[in-house]
Amino acid sequence: MNIFYFFLKHKKTALFLIFLTFVISTSVIGNSFKNPPSNPSIPTTPIPLNSSTSGSKIPIPEIKSSPLLQTSQLGTVTFSLSNVSFPASLTTYKVLSYGIDPAQAQNIAKSFSLNTPPQIIDNNLYVWVSEDTTKSLSAYLDSGLLIYTNSLIPGQGDTSISIMRSDSDIKRVAENFLQKQTYLGKDLTIDKILYHKGEEISQPVKDISSATFFEVTLKRTINSIPIFYQYATSDSASVIISSLGIVRKFSYVFLSYQPFDNRQLLPIEEAKQKIQNGEGTIVSYGDNHGADVSSLLSTNINSVELAYLNDNTTGFLSPIFVFTGTANSPTSTNVPIVIYLPALR
């Protein structure tokens, strides 16, 4: 009510204030169109490290132990390792984003030969569908998840048909597919191949001749060093291939990162000593992640590799040693086990 009475009593002043507000608002809006806020695209490959920031503090990676395992003790530890050597130092990386922008999504769609305009859903989900509706690409901009599908049924005499008879056949199809996706496939390597019969969610089978499709899981790497996640998982992408050699589905999580600094690594002998001292974290034990196992009697480590851990918490890709082997408990023997150990000195 006070504002109402002010306008009644001071009409000329009120009209002047309204005019002044209009002028200021018009000027601000006009400048915003002339100088829109910058929105740089997220890099798809690591940015070169321009200056050395050695010694910078980065968070200790958060490593989660096997969910159901009730012990952190490895028991008596023995090593059956072949001669291994690792670099004295390694670059750490800072995660920039998992998301992608519309321009990047459009480029990715073109790499799949999808040139139709996208359907935009909630400004986050972009969907491209081929003119014959047999192929599609879904791009979730906020998470960077990409899902490509191909439902094309090959006809007689189709040169794309190549019956899968061995792992070599499956790898060849997967690698040929990745090579064509130059925007995505450069940092991916084949991890393992699973045979499935029936639906895609069916349990794996051992006989390749009875399989109806094949699941090729892929590792993301940086300069040939793989990226691992919690609980000893390394799958960041997968390719589903039919028994006729047609890529039916491709899933990929887009990740942008840049070099942070170069750090000294633990010598492998020092890392082994830390494992024997109980400083490693058991991240996987058997198929059920260690259910109902309260203690381990002994552990034999038969392999180790250097990897980056993306813990989805600290915002960094930090070097770790991944130790694998078998362990014995009071109720089971030779159970597969995976142990993570931070590799920075």
Protein Blocks (a to p, Z undefined) as FASTA:
>chain_A
ZZmmmmmmmmmlmmmmmmmmmmmmmmmmmmmmmmgcddddddfbdcddfbdcehiacddd
dddddfklcbfbebjadddddcddddfbdcddddfbfcdcfklmmmmmmmnopabdcdde
hhlaccdddfklpaccdddfknopacdddfbdcdehiakbccdfbfklmmmmmmmmmmmm
mmlmmmgccfbdcddehjfkbccdfblklpcbdcddddddeehiacddehhiabfbdcdd
dfkopafbdcddddddddfbdcddddfklmmmmmmnopaccfbgcjknopaiabdfbdcd
fbdcdddddehlnopacdddddddddddfkbghiacdddddfbZZ
